[in-house]
Amino acid sequence: MNAAPSRVDIVALKRRHPLGDVVEAAGVELRGRGRVRQGLCPFHEEREGSFTVYADTQKFYCFGCGLGGDVLDFIQRTDGVDLPEAIRRLETAPPTPLPAGTAGQTPAPQAVPITRDPALLTAAMRCYQRQLWLSEDAQAYLASRGIDSEAVQRLGLGYASGRGLRDWLVQAGFDDRRILDSGLGCDGRERFRGMIVVPELVGNRVHWLAGRAVWPRLLPRFQALPGSKPMLGLARLPAHTPWIVVAEGLFDWLALSAWGLPAVAALGTQGMDKLASSLQGQPRVFLAFDADQAGREAAQQLSARLGPHRTRVVTLPPGVADVADLGARPDGRSTFLDALHRAARAAR
């Protein structure tokens, strides 16, 4: 671990890197431009947007999970580094070029560098897969959510016990600097400890990871590697598939994939323009977002961007919160297919 740069003016450093800019550069979309801005918390899974950035104090606080702090606390938590390393990363972040006519103003920062290391992430995923087969509790949790052993293997799922990952990676030939830069650590521990780990695969290589807590007491419930989130499953879609289902959350996508349906996960209800861009070229899109206000609004926005001629909104049965709810039911697949067929027949 590198020591903090000598004689760093922390106050000036924070002034040069406003918290809101660093948060957005890390992939969190913030609503509004005033004193108080909000978005989906990057530290736990949520739908309401409880993560709040205060421009006057340059502090953040999440009303969902209770985490808070300043820009250095944010970097420590998202990147899994200690304070000296967070200072170094912020100090060495490249400046953003100023637009014409803004000379003398403080430039907005670019993202603190995030390293995507497919070779290392693929090796880490092998460790998580081995740990899953050693954990009866993790296997039982997946089974209770409707994800059977065939789907577990096909989707490449794993489980992070919280022990042994560094040793595994060192034995595979990766040094500590490369492991640290991967984002697999957080607060001095493994980021995904106690979680089912879901890989984003491109071919046979892992390019991104997300996790969902197995134990109810474990917070945050959701974790992902720092940086922007992909549209999960997009690279796995069959070539020339005539239709796809877009769901909202991690286990929504797992349920749909376990049922053998061509599906992707938006991983939230923000960034509709980015989602629409990712879905260009898909001939027919079924939107199966959560049955709450945020989900309904997101489905309407995405449908408007993609065009009504090729989208259908799937209405889940009364009392069903999301696709993941159906995944845990014996009749979940048939119930969802009924809803899918109703959406396909819906008149424009």
C-alpha positions, -999 to 999 in steps of 0.1 A, spaced: 0 0 0 14 34 -9 19 61 17 -1 93 14 17 120 -7 38 142 16 24 177 26 -9 173 8 -33 201 14 -64 180 21 -88 210 22 -75 222 -12 -76 187 -26 -113 183 -17 -120 218 -31 -104 207 -65 -125 175 -65 -162 183 -55 -179 153 -41 -208 153 -65 -185 152 -95 -165 123 -81 -197 104 -72 -211 108 -108 -177 99 -123 -179 66 -103 -212 58 -121 -239 71 -97 -265 92 -115 -275 121 -92 -308 139 -97 -310 177 -95 -284 205 -96 -291 223 -63 -278 220 -28 -292 186 -23 -289 158 -49 -300 122 -47 -294 89 -65 -293 52 -60 -269 42 -33 -238 23 -47 -233 5 -14 -266 -14 -11 -294 -25 -34 -323 -1 -34 -350 13 -57 -359 46 -40 -327 67 -44 -317 73 -7 -281 83 -14 -278 120 -8 -250 145 -16 -250 179 1 -232 206 -19 -228 230 10 -211 206 33 -195 183 6 -208 153 25 -229 123 15 -254 102 35 -276 73 26 -309 71 44 -312 34 34 -280 19 48 -267 47 70 -233 52 54 -219 87 51 -188 108 48 -168 130 25 -151 125 -8 -123 105 7 -147 83 26 -165 77 -7 -133 66 -25 -122 44 4 -155 26 3 -161 23 -34 -125 13 -42 -118 -7 -11 -87 12 -1 -73 29 30 -71 67 36 -36 72 23 -44 54 -9 -76 73 -13 -57 106 -10 -31 94 -36 -58 84 -60 -76 117 -57 -44 137 -59 -33 118 -91 -67 119 -108 -62 137 -142 -78 171 -146 -107 176 -169 -100 201 -197 -119 234 -193 -143 244 -220 -135 275 -240 -141 307 -220 -138 291 -185 -101 298 -179 -94 303 -142 -123 282 -130 -117 250 -111 -119 220 -134 -143 192 -126 -125 159 -119 -125 128 -140 -132 95 -124 -107 81 -100 -92 54 -122 -110 20 -120 -91 -10 -134 -111 -37 -152 -88 -67 -152 -106 -96 -169 -78 -121 -163 -78 -114 -125 -116 -113 -123 -119 -146 -141 -94 -162 -117 -114 -147 -87 -146 -161 -101 -131 -196 -101 -124 -192 -64 -159 -180 -58 -173 -210 -78 -153 -234 -57 -164 -218 -25 -201 -221 -36 -198 -259 -40 -182 -260 -5 -211 -241 11 -243 -260 16 -260 -228 30 -252 -208 -2 -265 -236 -24 -297 -239 -3 -302 -201 -6 -300 -203 -44 -324 -232 -45 -348 -213 -23 -347 -185 -49 -355 -209 -77 -319 -212 -91 -312 -249 -95 -277 -265 -99 -279 -266 -137 -286 -229 -138 -258 -222 -113 -233 -239 -135 -246 -224 -167 -246 -189 -153 -212 -193 -136 -224 -183 -102 -202 -183 -71 -202 -176 -34 -176 -155 -15 -169 -170 19 -148 -139 28 -117 -161 32 -89 -172 9 -94 -150 -22 -61 -132 -19 -41 -164 -14 -59 -179 -44 -50 -149 -66 -14 -147 -54 -10 -184 -62 -24 -177 -96 3 -152 -102 -13 -118 -94 6 -93 -72 -9 -72 -44 -10 -40 -64 -31 -57 -91 -54 -73 -66 -59 -40 -48 -67 -21 -81 -93 -47 -90 -118 -34 -65 -123 -69 -50 -115 -55 -15 -135 -31 5 -128 -18 41 -99 -41 44 -120 -72 37 -134 -90 6 -160 -69 -11 -184 -98 -17 -180 -117 16 -212 -136 24 -227 -130 -10 -237 -149 -41 -214 -136 -68 -228 -130 -103 -203 -125 -132 -208 -105 -164 -193 -128 -190 -180 -117 -224 -171 -150 -240 -154 -170 -212 -139 -139 -195 -153 -121 -165 -155 -83 -170 -176 -73 -140 -190 -87 -108 -220 -81 -85 -231 -98 -53 -262 -103 -33 -260 -110 5 -271 -145 16 -276 -136 52 -304 -111 62 -282 -94 88 -254 -86 63 -253 -50 50 -251 -37 24 -274 -63 8 -260 -56 -27 -224 -49 -39 -208 -43 -72 -174 -35 -85 -167 2 -85 -174 22 -117 -202 21 -142 -226 -9 -143 -231 -29 -175 -265 -41 -188 -261 -75 -172 -265 -104 -196 -263 -84 -228 -231 -102 -240 -248 -136 -233 -279 -131 -255 -282 -156 -284 -274 -143 -318 -304 -129 -337 -328 -135 -309 -362 -122 -320 -371 -108 -285 -356 -102 -251 -369 -94 -216 -354 -65 -196 -357 -69 -159 -346 -45 -131 -326 -64 -105 -299 -90 -101 -321 -119 -90 -348 -109 -115 -323 -116 -142 -311 -149 -125 -347 -161 -124 -354 -153 -161 -320 -169 -171 -327 -200 -150 -360 -203 -169 -341 -203 -202 -354 -169 -214 -333 -144 -232 -329 -116 -206 -309 -87 -194 -309 -67 -162 -309 -29 -161 -296 -30 -125 -318 -1 -114 -342 24 -128 -318 53 -137 -299 61 -168 -327 54 -193 -308 70 -222 -278 46 -217 -301 16 -214 -320 26 -246 -287 29 -264 -276 -5 -253 -308 -20 -266 -306 -6 -300 -308 -34 -326 -330 -56 -305 -362 -62 -326 -386 -67 -297 -382 -58 -261 -404 -69 -231 -400 -46 -201 -405 -66 -168 -396 -40 -142 -407 -40 -106 -443 -35 -97 -437 -2 -78 -439 34 -90 -402 37 -98 -404 5 -119 -436 16 -137 -421 50 -145 -388 35 -157 -407 11 -180 -427 40 -195 -396 61 -200 -376 33 -216 -406 23 -238 -408 59 -250 -371 60 -259 -372 26 -277 -404 33 -295 -438 17 -289 -436 -3 -321 -411 -27 -306 -417 -26 -268 -442 -42 -245 -446 -37 -208 -451 -69 -188 -477 -65 -160 -469 -88 -131 -498 -105 -112 -513 -87 -82 -492 -92 -50 -460 -100 -70 -433 -73 -63 -408 -84 -90 -397 -112 -112 -375 -125 -84 -406 -132 -63 -419 -155 -91 -385 -172 -92 -391 -186 -57 -425 -201 -67 -430 -235 -82 -454 -220 -108 -432 -189 -113 -421 -197 -148 -456 -205 -161 -471 -175 -143 -445 -152 -159 -450 -167 -194 -487 -160 -190 -479 -124 -183 -455 -123 -212 -481 -137 -236 -506 -111 -224 -481 -83 -230 -474 -97 -265 -511 -97 -274 -517 -63 -260 -532 -38 -285 -513 -7 -292 
